[in-house]
Amino acid sequence: MSEDDVVGVGDYQGAAAGWGALKAVADAVRGQMDIVKETRGLLSMNQPHGFDCPGCAWPDPKHTSSFEFCENGAKAVAWEATAKRTTPEFFAAHTVNELWKWLDFDLENEGRLTHPMVYDQPTDRYLPISWDEALAKIGAALRALPHPDMAEFYTSGRASNEAAFLYQLFAREYGTNNFPDCSNMCHEATSVGLPESIGVGKGTVTLEDFDHCDALFCIGHNPGTNHPRMLTTLREVSKRGVPIIVFNPLRERGLERFTSPQHPVEMLTLNSTPIASTYYLVKVGGDIAVLKGIMKTLLALDAKNLADGGPGVLDRDFIKNHTTGIDELLADLDATSWDAIEEASGLSRSDIESVGNIYARAERVIINYGMGITQHRHGTGNVQQIANLLMLRGNIGRKGAGISPLRGHSNVQGDRTVGVTESPNDGLLDGIARVFGFDPPRNKGHNAIEAVEAIRDGRSKALVCLGGNLAVAMSDPEVTFNAMRNLDLAVHIATKLNRTHLLLAKQSFILPCLGRTEIDVQASGRQSVTVEDSMSMVHASRGGLKPASEHLRSEPEIIAGMALATLPETRVGWADLVSDYGKIRDCIEAVFPEFANFNARIKRPGGFRLYVAASEREWLTPTKRANFFVYPGLDEDPRVADPEALTLTTIRSHDQYNTTIYGLNDRYRGITGRRDVVFVNERDLASRGLKHGDLVDISVVSDVGSASGERAMRNLTAVAYNIAQGSIAAYYPEANVLVALDRYDAKSGTPSYKSTPVLLHASSNHGVLRRWFQTADG
């Protein structure tokens, strides 16, 4: 081994997917599932009469192949359909204090929960409890709270529409709008920013629009890991010769080239399809600068075209008939200098002008973006600048064009659609009152940040979690963990054990539920649920695997049981609704008119698309127009005075989905068997007297508007990587220790996971810091 070799760090040469993906699928299945009985479940994933992938929210094509799943979708199914079990005997053998010292990977890798459990303080163990007793105790604890707003109801994006609708109905009849939600931590900037700009908090494109675009932008996302089925769509766009422009701080293999496992010629010849035609490494936090630079380029091209006797580059008819605020935007762009744009973005004027020329020539443009846009202190502003760019050329509300926020979990968008929101509108509340005969609360509730703050301050004393791993997903684990240990009640509806379950309240319950892959039988027979993907398509999902335990209940059944135990005077027919999920869908339709003929429409293969007003150039804004918004300046996040500061972004590994760690490899980035690394530009290492493979410490630099305090990660291995100079990257959720609870977008409440000012220096060598997030030797 040479002195340049670093254990577990290499250089991955292959394309995204290909044989490496097939091997990873085989390894995941072999490690988790009953090969004979359960692998057939993969063939039902994303099929018209099968179950929806529990992973990402990328839509299904109309012409579904026999293998409509990706590597990470297969990992998600293998993880859920595992043959491993976490039984009462397991809990009897391990105290919670002991389990706290386990890796997060090892906790979940124990397998599926099989029985309802309650924490017993004298033995420091979870003990089995009957469903009736558990629900009765939970109901009594919720009734005992002095006020309903002292309870928080968290929702994971994997919950179905039916479960989410019942959940928000239960909490609102109980008397609160406290709905911290996984969306608060990822795309809330979309849900807040786009309604102000175009009247809807969703994307405006369909999958078919990708067949007609003539330029495609990808900003701040990594499809190879986070939504791999998108690679098939990108491949088709690339094959048509359409320019694909990428802005991202890191080189990501899925945005460079892709070998499709469904195309034998590519597989057998070891060839691949290039994805990005142009790839720009923008500084972390430099997106607004790039977007303003492209818009300035458009204005210059427009002026030149008009001077030459042409019609101009801007879509004046669209701007005149459909928008407001253009004069203020033009003034802001005129006042923004190219020097400032180049400094903030890390890109040259010529590069940005080249992109502006491509955009100006294209007639139909789609812009895709991910959490690299939203998870900043001004993420809402980022989203609105993308909308501005599209509106200048009329690229919203027409075929082959539009805005495409890439949602994460498979039903995070659907949960919001059916009412999981801390800021309900009158239409939702009036619909609930009309259909169910009670008046729901009208005040704003808590989002995720506000919920943790309320728990920390003692204003909230109960937490009910419909899935997820909230404490680990949140920023500032030190504050979050300590806060959750002061709860009176914690209830976790879950498929697997995770760290949040080990943060003990005075009463803590784990309620095991069915997974999406499993058969759900209620009084009327076998049930289906529904989900909504990133492009507003709603379709049915029907599990086909035998449940992991006879003691599991479905999420709708658990929610109904809690409601009946908590609300003795309920106005809702909970038992009747749960007996037949079609009745839940009837209620959703009654509250939300856009779900008209819900039960009939989900019987169609592929389901149906909800009405998206902006796609039809109907603007549901107070002005009844699409609105240009000015973002003052170029800084997505507050600047710091220290010239040595770098900007850290958190990233996910390829063996990961949100907080779930499937393994310790990150294949496309060349990392094997470890996660204790930080990716750094080689020049940034050299300027600090460091080199590839050195042990380094990261410490946070306080900025204006953020509380000071020592936040650090120690003894990480520096990996020289193709990342924008001035930017570094470390894995989520480990790097959440660097993100203070008060670092979030004020408009949306989204934590700024993607932009933390830090200093990088040689490790002080006090010994490797041992924390819950460490690698397998920890």
Salt bridges, closest charged atoms under 4 A:
ASP27 OD2 - LYS23 NZ 2.85
ASP27 OD1 - ARG30 NH2 2.32
ASP52 OD2 - ARG516 NH1 3.19
ASP52 OD1 - HIS539 NE2 2.70
ASP60 OD1 - ARG229 NH1 2.99
ASP60 OD2 - HIS539 NE2 3.64
GLU68 OE2 - ARG229 NH1 3.24
GLU71 OE2 - LYS75 NZ 2.97
GLU71 OE1 - HIS654 NE2 3.09
GLU71 OE1 - ARG667 NH2 2.76
GLU98 OE2 - HIS94 ND1 2.88
ASP104 OD1 - ARG499 NE 2.94
ASP149 OD2 - HIS147 ND1 3.82
GLU152 OE2 - HIS446 ND1 2.58
GLU162 OE2 - ARG585 NH1 2.98
ASP181 OD2 - ARG416 NH2 3.32
GLU188 OE1 - ARG416 NH2 3.04
GLU196 OE1 - LYS747 NZ 2.80
ASP214 OD2 - ARG364 NH2 3.70
GLU252 OE2 - ARG669 NH2 2.73
GLU256 OE2 - ARG251 NH1 3.19
GLU256 OE1 - ARG253 NE 2.86
GLU266 OE2 - ARG235 NH2 3.10
ASP302 OD2 - ARG316 NH2 2.61
ASP308 OD2 - LYS304 NZ 3.05
ASP315 OD2 - ARG398 NH1 3.81
ASP332 OD2 - LYS292 NZ 2.82
GLU343 OE2 - ARG639 NH1 3.72
GLU353 OE2 - ARG349 NE 2.88
ASP426 OD1 - ARG442 NH1 3.70
ASP430 OD1 - ARG442 NH2 2.97
ASP439 OD1 - ARG442 NH2 3.47
GLU450 OE1 - LYS444 NZ 2.78
ASP457 OD1 - ARG456 NE 2.87
ASP457 OD2 - ARG459 NH2 3.33
ASP476 OD2 - ARG711 NH2 2.79
ASP488 OD1 - LYS506 NZ 3.42
GLU518 OE1 - ARG112 NH2 2.81
GLU532 OE2 - LYS202 NZ 2.86
GLU550 OE2 - HIS551 NE2 3.65
GLU555 OE2 - ARG158 NH2 2.75
GLU557 OE2 - ARG553 NE 3.92
ASP576 OD1 - LYS583 NZ 2.65
ASP635 OD1 - ARG639 NE 2.81
GLU636 OE1 - HIS376 ND1 3.51
ASP637 OD2 - HIS376 ND1 2.87
GLU644 OE1 - ARG688 NH2 3.82
ASP655 OD1 - LYS75 NZ 2.62
ASP666 OD2 - ARG669 NH1 2.79
ASP676 OD1 - ARG674 NE 2.87
ASP684 OD1 - ARG688 NH1 3.84
ASP694 OD1 - LYS691 NZ 3.15
ASP697 OD2 - ARG714 NH1 3.66
ASP703 OD1 - ARG377 NH1 3.74
ASP703 OD2 - ARG743 NH1 2.32
GLU710 OE2 - ARG714 NH2 3.19
GLU734 OE2 - ARG675 NE 2.49
